[in-house]
Amino acid sequence: MAAGAMNRFTRSLSDAQPVPYWLDDPGRPRPEPALTTSETCDLLVVGGGYSGLWTALIAKERDPQRDVVLVEGREVGWAASGRNGGFCAASLTHGLPNGLTRWPGEIHRLQELGERNLDEIEAALARHGIDCDFERTGEIDVATEPYQARELREWHEETTRLGLAEGVEFLDADAVREQVDSPTFRAGLWDRRGVAMLNPAKLAWGLKRACRQLGVRVYENTPALDLKPFGAGMAVRTPYGRVRARRVALGTNIFPNLVRRVRSYTVPVYDYALMTEPLTAGQLASIGWKNRQGLGDSANQFHYFRLSADNRILWGGYDAIYPYGGRVRAEYDDRPETYAKLAGHFFTCFPQLEGVRFSHAWGGAIDTCSRFSAFFGTAHHGKVAYAAGYTGLGVGATRFGAEVMLDLLAGQRTERTELEMVRRKPLPFPPEPFAWTGIALTKWSLARADARGGRRNLWLRTMDRLGLGFDS
């Protein structure tokens, strides 16, 4: 990109606040007090993101008499649950291609469970009066290169033959630009019912309110420091107190798991996003987008984008940054060089919006595992359960993971716990420097494949054979 064009595009970032748009809300609830005493309970939930919130809520819905405590290290929804794009997908497997590759014998069942899970999310929002701008608009996977358009058509034909394409429509160049007008769009696949758009922070805050209304005791600014057996149950120490519980559910995701052996299964990958100022009626008309679908392009280094309730455009993705050593640090949440790159890509996609400015720019860590979809397990003789590794598609799948954890803690054999996806774990990541080297080589190879018509080199073909996926 020419320096003049870059300067023109980066001017759009001059007023961007380096904070997540969703969390920059005057309606943000005050945090609950920290735990400063000793507590006892039936179930302790560690983590106040979607994973922990859904676990606490469903636990009370299953058994209103169950005594449930939730502790969160900072504020509910402050991390990935308040920083993501707000794509709430039915897929439990990080998309159908990943699921079909890994669990072909279970894929129809996994699709059915995912669709049911999304329906149950929508029902829970209505039941608990959670207003999070939920819109079941679907999502369009967009091709921006001729080979991607060909691959989308072939994929639609294959999934139709397998009976997995219900509600999915192939759009040629004219049809996709009728939905959203970009000169870069060559084709698309519109999943009409399998994805909803929502405000992610409002979802987290609404789930917290619903939990408290059902009697869950929520403590914020209360990090869990360690986990040890205590009599017939477990004990978790916090800075100013302790919780003794019969059972513990860990929803800490990218943060260090209290079960140490689980830590090697995830690495933090930092993702970044921009949010525009609200579009005027004329600007919105220039790009169409009447049906408000979420969008994502089909490259390995892909972008995701959607409209907010007040007609801003969120534009994120492309760069996926793995910090050496897998450390999670606040300083990684802000990356101006990625914001400049994203701004240039935005105006390439929507040149008719030149002059629009960005109001917010932010980043955050995604808990990435080698198979790109969540894994589950227990520890301490079944008294502790965990779920992690959602790899950026956890807005919807965390509710399913909450049910899996509760099933496991109850010692129940269910349609969920019998899944191979639940019973088996991904390959762990190697120690440094091998993890950083392998991820860097994979990222370089993926970018090269994007530039070479999708042709995958020997490294990527080897990773495919080993079942190791990685993209942005």
Secondary structure, DSSP 8 states (H G I E B T S, - for coil): --HHHHHHHHGGGTT-BSS-TTT--TT---------SEEEEEEEEE--SHHHHHHHHHHHHH-TT--EEEE-SSSTT-SHHHHS--EEES-SSSSHHHHHHH-TTTHHHHHHHHHHHHHHHHHHHHHTT--S--B---EEEEE-SHHHHHHHHHHHHHHHHTT--TTEEEE-HHHHHHHB--TT--EEEEESSSEEE--HHHHHHHHHHHHHHTT-EEE-S----EEEEETTEEEEE-SS-EEEEEEEEE--TTS--SSGGGGGG-EEEEEEEEEE----HHHHHHHB-TT--EEEE-SSS-EEEEE-TTS-EEEEES--B--TT----GGGG--HHHHHHHHHHHHHH-GGGTT--EEEEEEEEEEE-TTSS-EEEEETTTTEEEEE--TT-HHHHHHHHHHHHHHHHHT---TTTTSHHHHS-------TTHHHHHHHHHHHHHHHHHHTTT---HHHHHHHHHT-----
